[in-house]
Amino acid sequence: MVQNIIKLSERENRIINMAKAKYGMKNKNQAIGFIVQIFAKNFLPESLSPTEKPKRSEGIKLKNIEDLRKELEGEKING
C-alpha cells in the first residue's frame, strides 16, 4: 500500500465527501480509491490495467533525421 499526502481544493474535498456518503464508505481513502477505479474503467484502455506497465513496441527503424521528419508528417518512408 502506498501512502500520500495530497492537497485538495474545497470543491475536490466536497466531491470526495459526496462519493463517500453516497456509496456508504467508511473513510476518504475508500472514496478516493473508488474514484480512481471509475477513472481507470472509463479512461484507460482495456488492455492496460492501472497496475500494468505499457508494453514496449518494436518501434520504427529510422536511418536519418529526414526519415524522422517524414514519419512525423505521416509520409511513407522508403527503405
C-alpha positions as CSV (number, residue, x, y, z in Angstrom):
1,M,0.0,0.0,0.0
2,V,1.2,3.5,-0.9
3,Q,0.6,6.5,1.3
4,N,0.4,10.0,0.0
5,I,-0.2,13.4,1.4
6,I,-2.3,15.4,-1.0
7,K,-3.7,18.9,-1.2
8,L,-7.3,19.3,-2.3
9,S,-9.3,22.3,-3.1
10,E,-12.5,22.8,-1.2
11,R,-14.5,21.6,-4.2
12,E,-12.4,18.5,-4.6
13,N,-12.8,17.7,-0.9
14,R,-16.6,18.1,-1.2
15,I,-16.7,15.7,-4.2
16,I,-14.8,13.1,-2.2
17,N,-17.1,13.5,0.7
18,M,-20.2,13.2,-1.5
19,A,-18.9,9.9,-3.1
20,K,-18.1,8.7,0.5
21,A,-21.6,9.5,1.7
22,K,-23.5,8.3,-1.4
23,Y,-21.8,4.9,-1.5
24,G,-21.6,4.4,2.3
25,M,-17.9,4.3,2.5
26,K,-16.2,4.4,5.9
27,N,-13.4,6.8,5.0
28,K,-12.0,9.1,2.3
29,N,-9.4,6.5,1.4
30,Q,-12.1,4.2,0.1
31,A,-13.8,7.1,-1.7
32,I,-10.6,8.2,-3.5
33,G,-9.9,4.5,-4.4
34,F,-13.4,4.3,-5.8
35,I,-13.0,7.5,-7.9
36,V,-9.6,6.2,-9.2
37,Q,-11.2,2.9,-10.3
38,I,-14.0,4.8,-12.1
39,F,-11.4,6.8,-13.9
40,A,-9.4,3.7,-14.9
41,K,-12.5,2.0,-16.2
42,N,-13.6,4.9,-18.3
43,F,-10.4,6.5,-19.5
44,L,-7.7,3.8,-19.6
45,P,-7.5,1.3,-22.5
46,E,-8.9,-2.1,-21.6
47,S,-5.6,-3.7,-22.4
48,L,-3.8,-1.7,-19.7
49,S,-4.8,-2.2,-16.1
50,P,-3.8,0.6,-13.7
51,T,-1.0,-1.6,-12.2
52,E,0.3,-2.9,-15.5
53,K,3.1,-1.1,-17.4
54,P,2.6,-0.4,-21.1
55,K,4.2,-3.0,-23.4
56,R,7.2,-1.7,-25.3
57,S,6.7,-1.7,-29.1
58,E,9.4,-2.6,-31.6
59,G,9.4,0.9,-32.8
60,I,10.3,2.3,-36.2
61,K,13.8,2.0,-37.8
62,L,14.9,5.4,-39.0
63,K,18.1,6.0,-40.9
64,N,18.3,9.7,-40.6
65,I,16.5,12.9,-39.5
66,E,14.8,13.2,-42.8
67,D,13.1,9.8,-42.2
68,L,12.0,11.1,-38.8
69,R,10.5,14.2,-40.3
70,K,8.6,12.1,-42.9
71,E,7.3,9.7,-40.2
72,L,6.1,12.7,-38.1
73,E,4.4,14.2,-41.1
74,G,2.8,10.8,-42.0
75,E,4.7,10.3,-45.2
76,K,5.7,6.9,-46.5
77,I,9.4,6.0,-45.8
78,N,11.3,4.2,-48.5
79,G,13.5,1.6,-47.1
